[in-house]
Amino acid sequence: MALDQQSCVPCRGGVPPLTRAEAARLLGETPQWRLADDATQIDREFAFKDFKASLGFVNQVGALAEQEGHHPDITFGWGYAKVVLYTHKIHGLHQNDFILAAKIDRLI
């Protein structure tokens, strides 16, 4: 099943983060996201025409994050937003990060 058709599952810790190879495989389904050098997070930068558009996108991402129960780090300003995903409980990547990335991609 495609990542954007899945739902995030609660991660309470106690599971190992994805390996670089596992993360790279899932990155193939979210190709506009970048894998950090240490393979502990993914991020993507988005461009918008103005502050209002950036804020609207951030609000959509926030609502999606609440719905999925998985929360990214977001920075934004006039004409841009940057979303960083990783699973805080395991200090690395989990499949949930890629599920949320795929769903965020659908917002654009």
C-alpha positions in Angstrom: 0.0 0.0 0.0 1.3 3.5 -0.9 2.6 5.5 2.0 0.0 8.2 1.6 -2.7 5.6 2.0 -1.4 4.4 5.4 -1.9 5.9 8.8 0.7 6.6 11.4 0.8 4.2 14.3 1.8 5.3 17.8 5.5 4.8 18.6 6.1 4.6 22.2 9.8 3.9 21.9 11.7 0.7 22.4 12.0 0.1 18.7 15.2 0.8 16.8 15.2 3.6 14.3 15.3 2.7 10.6 18.7 1.9 9.2 20.1 4.1 6.4 19.2 1.4 3.8 15.6 1.2 5.1 15.3 5.0 5.1 16.7 5.2 1.6 14.2 2.6 0.4 11.3 4.7 1.8 12.8 7.9 0.5 12.2 6.4 -2.9 8.5 7.0 -2.3 9.0 10.6 -1.1 11.7 11.7 -3.5 11.6 15.4 -2.8 12.6 14.9 0.8 16.2 14.9 1.9 17.8 12.3 4.2 20.1 13.8 6.8 23.8 12.8 6.6 23.4 10.8 9.8 20.1 9.2 8.5 18.2 10.4 11.7 15.7 12.7 10.0 14.2 13.9 6.7 13.4 17.4 5.6 11.9 19.3 2.8 11.7 23.0 2.0 8.6 24.5 0.3 8.4 27.8 -1.5 5.3 30.1 -1.5 4.3 33.4 -3.1 4.0 35.2 0.3 3.6 34.9 4.0 -0.1 34.2 3.9 0.4 31.2 1.7 3.3 29.9 3.9 1.1 30.2 7.0 -1.8 28.5 5.3 0.4 25.6 4.4 1.8 25.4 7.9 -1.7 25.3 9.3 -2.6 22.5 7.0 0.5 20.5 8.0 -0.4 21.1 11.7 -4.0 19.8 11.2 -2.6 16.8 9.4 -0.1 16.2 12.1 -2.8 16.3 14.8 -4.9 13.9 12.7 -2.0 11.4 12.4 -0.7 11.9 15.9 2.8 12.5 14.5 4.3 16.0 14.8 7.0 17.5 12.7 9.3 20.5 13.4 8.3 23.4 11.2 10.0 26.7 10.5 8.4 29.2 8.2 8.4 32.8 7.1 7.7 35.0 4.1 7.5 32.7 1.1 8.9 29.5 2.7 8.4 26.7 5.0 10.7 23.9 6.1 9.4 20.7 7.6 11.7 18.3 9.5 10.5 14.8 10.4 11.9 12.3 12.8 10.5 10.2 15.6 11.4 11.9 18.9 10.9 8.8 21.0 13.5 6.8 19.1 15.8 9.7 18.1 15.7 8.6 14.5 13.4 7.7 11.6 10.4 5.4 11.7 8.0 4.5 8.9 5.6 7.1 10.4 7.9 9.9 9.2 7.7 8.8 5.6 3.9 8.3 5.9 3.5 11.9 7.1 6.0 13.1 4.4 3.9 11.5 1.7 0.7 13.0 3.1 2.3 16.4 3.3 3.3 16.1 -0.3 -0.4 15.7 -1.2 -1.1 19.2 0.3 0.9 20.9 -2.4 
